[in-house]
Amino acid sequence: MPQNKLEIIAEPGKPTIVTRRVVDAPRSLVYDAFTKPEHLARWMGPRAFPLVHCENDVRVGGAWRFVHRGPDGQEIGFHGTYREVVPPQRIVRTFVFEPRPEHEALETLVLEEHNGKTTITTTTVHKTLAGRDGHLAEGRMEAGMTDGYARLDELLAGLQGGAASALKL
């Protein structure tokens, strides 16, 4: 898998989505980017849908809620509860897309570092195939994640003192 290529695996008949992406940063910094509101606001989601509200109580039993605002002013929210937190390597939480709460899922984030690069693997298990298929609908998830990860690359480069492009966030 090329380093900056998002891999999405959704096997037929299984209510699971696995995504994988490699970033050029140490695991501890990537963990901070996934957990600290000041970092999340700079990269989470596509550029056209910035994160405008971020609550993130990263502890077992803690709640999270993210709200993105589209170009038309429409807001879209996501929320859940943390089930497992093992800094800086693993987070398990519930994931609810607020317009479709019946499609609640369980999401596991695993960060693995090799030679200063971190592989980000997210496994999302939906209760039903319909929930999974709704999550994948029309390629919006892939486009949004691809843009968000490009923004994460910029943030991580800036936090490591690299790429001037990170200053444009």
C-alpha positions as CSV (number, residue, x, y, z in Angstrom):
1,M,0.0,0.0,0.0
2,P,1.5,3.4,-1.0
3,Q,2.0,5.6,2.1
4,N,-0.6,8.2,1.4
5,K,-3.2,6.0,0.0
6,L,-6.3,5.3,2.0
7,E,-7.2,1.6,2.0
8,I,-10.9,0.7,2.6
9,I,-12.0,-2.9,3.1
10,A,-15.7,-3.8,3.2
11,E,-16.1,-7.5,2.7
12,P,-19.4,-8.6,1.1
13,G,-21.9,-9.9,3.7
14,K,-20.0,-8.5,6.7
15,P,-21.1,-5.4,8.7
16,T,-17.5,-4.2,9.1
17,I,-15.4,-1.4,7.5
18,V,-11.6,-1.4,7.9
19,T,-9.6,1.6,6.9
20,R,-5.9,1.9,6.8
21,R,-3.5,4.8,6.2
22,V,0.2,5.4,6.9
23,V,1.4,8.8,8.0
24,D,4.9,10.2,8.4
25,A,4.9,10.8,12.1
26,P,5.5,9.0,15.4
27,R,2.6,7.2,17.1
28,S,2.5,9.6,20.1
29,L,2.0,12.6,17.9
30,V,-0.7,10.8,15.8
31,Y,-2.5,9.9,19.0
32,D,-2.4,13.5,20.1
33,A,-3.9,14.5,16.7
34,F,-6.8,12.0,17.2
35,T,-7.5,13.1,20.8
36,K,-6.7,16.8,21.4
37,P,-9.5,19.1,20.4
38,E,-7.1,21.8,19.2
39,H,-5.6,19.3,16.7
40,L,-8.9,17.7,15.7
41,A,-10.3,21.1,14.7
42,R,-7.4,21.5,12.2
43,W,-7.8,18.2,10.3
44,M,-10.9,16.1,11.1
45,G,-13.1,15.9,8.1
46,P,-13.0,17.4,4.6
47,R,-12.0,21.1,4.1
48,A,-15.5,21.9,2.9
49,F,-17.0,20.6,6.2
50,P,-14.8,22.0,9.0
51,L,-15.1,20.8,12.5
52,V,-17.0,23.6,14.4
53,H,-17.7,21.8,17.7
54,C,-15.5,19.3,19.4
55,E,-16.1,17.7,22.8
56,N,-13.7,14.9,23.5
57,D,-13.4,13.4,27.0
58,V,-10.9,10.6,26.2
59,R,-11.3,8.2,29.1
60,V,-13.3,5.0,29.6
61,G,-16.9,6.1,29.9
62,G,-16.1,9.6,28.6
63,A,-18.2,11.1,25.8
64,W,-17.3,12.7,22.5
65,R,-19.2,14.8,20.0
66,F,-18.0,16.4,16.8
67,V,-20.1,18.7,14.6
68,H,-19.1,19.7,11.0
69,R,-20.6,22.6,9.1
70,G,-21.1,22.4,5.3
71,P,-20.7,25.2,2.8
72,D,-24.5,25.7,3.0
73,G,-24.4,26.2,6.8
74,Q,-25.9,22.7,7.5
75,E,-24.4,21.1,10.5
76,I,-23.8,17.3,10.8
77,G,-23.0,15.7,14.1
78,F,-21.4,12.5,15.3
79,H,-21.1,11.3,18.9
80,G,-20.3,8.3,21.1
81,T,-18.8,7.0,24.3
82,Y,-15.2,5.7,24.9
83,R,-15.1,2.0,25.9
84,E,-11.3,1.5,25.9
85,V,-8.4,3.9,25.9
86,V,-4.8,2.7,25.7
87,P,-2.5,5.7,25.0
88,P,-0.9,6.0,22.5
89,Q,-1.9,2.8,20.7
90,R,-5.6,1.9,20.9
91,I,-9.1,3.6,21.3
92,V,-12.4,1.8,21.2
93,R,-15.6,3.9,21.1
94,T,-19.2,3.9,20.0
95,F,-19.9,5.9,16.8
96,V,-23.3,7.4,16.1
97,F,-24.0,9.5,13.0
98,E,-26.7,11.7,14.5
99,P,-29.1,11.8,11.5
100,R,-29.1,7.9,11.6
101,P,-28.8,6.9,15.3
102,E,-30.2,3.4,14.4
103,H,-26.9,2.7,12.7
104,E,-24.7,3.0,15.8
105,A,-21.4,1.2,15.4
106,L,-18.3,0.2,17.4
107,E,-15.1,1.8,16.2
108,T,-11.6,0.6,17.1
109,L,-8.6,2.8,16.3
110,V,-5.1,1.1,16.4
111,L,-1.9,3.0,15.9
112,E,1.3,1.1,15.0
113,E,4.6,2.7,14.6
114,H,7.5,1.4,12.4
115,N,10.6,3.4,11.5
116,G,9.0,6.7,12.5
117,K,5.9,6.2,10.5
118,T,2.5,5.3,11.9
119,T,-0.1,3.0,10.4
120,I,-3.6,4.1,11.4
121,T,-6.1,1.2,11.3
122,T,-9.8,1.8,12.1
123,T,-12.2,-1.0,12.3
124,T,-15.9,0.0,12.4
125,V,-18.4,-2.8,13.2
126,H,-22.0,-1.9,12.4
127,K,-25.0,-3.8,13.9
128,T,-26.4,-4.4,10.4
129,L,-25.3,-4.5,6.8
130,A,-27.7,-1.7,6.1
131,G,-25.8,0.4,8.6
132,R,-22.5,-0.4,7.0
133,D,-23.8,0.3,3.6
134,G,-25.2,3.6,4.7
135,H,-21.8,4.5,6.0
136,L,-20.2,3.7,2.7
137,A,-23.0,5.4,0.6
138,E,-22.1,7.2,-2.6
139,G,-18.4,7.4,-1.8
140,R,-18.8,10.3,0.6
141,M,-16.9,8.5,3.4
142,E,-13.9,7.8,1.2
143,A,-13.7,11.3,-0.2
144,G,-14.1,12.8,3.2
145,M,-11.5,10.6,4.8
146,T,-9.0,11.2,1.9
147,D,-9.3,14.9,2.3
148,G,-9.2,14.7,6.1
149,Y,-6.1,12.6,6.0
150,A,-4.4,15.1,3.6
151,R,-5.1,17.7,6.3
152,L,-3.7,15.4,9.0
153,D,-0.5,15.1,6.9
154,E,-0.2,18.9,6.9
155,L,-0.9,19.2,10.6
156,L,1.6,16.4,11.5
157,A,4.3,18.0,9.3
158,G,3.7,21.4,11.0
159,L,3.8,19.9,14.5
160,Q,7.1,18.3,13.6
161,G,8.5,21.6,12.3
162,G,8.3,20.6,8.6
163,A,6.3,21.6,5.5
164,A,5.4,25.2,5.3
165,S,2.1,24.1,3.9
166,A,1.0,23.1,7.4
167,L,0.8,26.8,8.2
168,K,-2.0,27.2,5.6
169,L,-4.5,25.1,7.6
